[in-house]
Amino acid sequence: MTAPGKRLRRRMTFLRLGVDETAARVGMDYDELSRYVSGAAKQSPHPELFLRLCRVLTVTPDQAFGLAPMPGVDTAGEDRPGVDEGTPVDRDTAERERIRASLNVLDEEGLRLAADLLDSVLRSQQRGGR
């Protein structure tokens, strides 16, 4: 089983989130997060920070610990039923997951702006523009 920090690092990569952006969204020190996701930390983050990190990356603690499959990190395999360290997921799924991860940390005003932006993009595509 891979350590939770390394699994979360792979999830960050899947979502195209760097350590700096993820740390800012979680409210965590850059160096602390960097050490944790690289496997160099001497201890795990405080449980509250760990839960916020999971929320930002749109995963459950069970997924972080490898007890449940994590989208973008796991696929069906032989070492664990339904869980293996593969990453074959299409980019469309990755972009949808990235949007969900961003929405999890927005305040009310940010959500309103995001909804307005998505509405604008949708209207543009419906008119045939890109």
VENJO-V964764 format. One record per residue. SS is DSSP state (H for helix, E for strand, L for the rest). PHI is phi in whole degrees, 0 to 359 (none if undefined). D_LAST is the distance of its C-alpha to the last C-alpha in Angstrom with 1 decimal. Layout:
ss->[SS SS]
phi->[PHI PHI]
d_last->[D_LAST D_LAST]
This chain:
ss->[L L L H H H H H H H H H H H L L L L H H H H H H H H L L L H H H H H H H H H L L L L L L L L H H H H H H H H H H L L L L H H H H L L L L L L L L L L L L E L L E E L E L L L L L L L H H H H H H H H H H H H H L L L L H H H H H H H H H H H H H H H H H H H L L L L]
phi->[none 280 301 304 301 290 295 293 298 293 294 301 298 301 276 59 250 279 299 298 294 296 300 295 293 279 82 241 295 306 296 297 294 301 296 296 283 267 88 267 289 282 214 285 294 308 308 296 293 300 295 295 299 299 297 299 269 52 228 267 303 301 293 298 275 83 273 218 299 248 305 86 238 247 224 299 204 261 284 218 300 79 226 211 272 258 223 286 220 291 295 300 298 298 292 296 296 296 296 300 298 293 296 296 247 280 278 302 294 297 296 298 296 296 297 298 296 297 300 296 298 298 299 298 292 292 278 98 272 234]
d_last->[42.9 40.6 41.1 38.8 37.7 36.6 34.8 32.9 32.1 30.5 28.5 27.3 26.3 24.4 22.5 22.1 24.3 27.0 30.5 30.0 27.0 28.7 32.0 30.6 29.0 32.3 34.5 36.3 37.8 35.8 38.9 39.9 36.6 36.6 40.1 39.5 36.5 38.2 41.4 43.4 44.1 47.7 46.7 43.9 42.1 43.6 42.7 40.8 38.6 38.2 37.1 34.5 33.3 32.9 31.1 28.6 28.0 28.0 31.0 34.6 37.7 38.7 35.5 36.2 39.8 38.8 40.5 37.3 34.3 31.5 28.0 26.7 30.3 32.5 32.8 35.8 38.7 42.4 43.6 42.5 41.7 38.0 37.3 37.0 35.5 32.6 28.9 27.2 24.2 20.7 18.0 16.1 19.4 19.7 16.5 17.6 21.0 19.9 18.3 21.6 23.6 22.0 22.5 26.2 27.1 25.5 27.9 27.6 25.8 23.3 22.6 22.1 19.6 17.7 17.7 16.5 13.6 12.6 13.2 10.9 7.9 9.3 9.8 6.4 5.5 9.0 8.8 6.7 3.8 0.0]
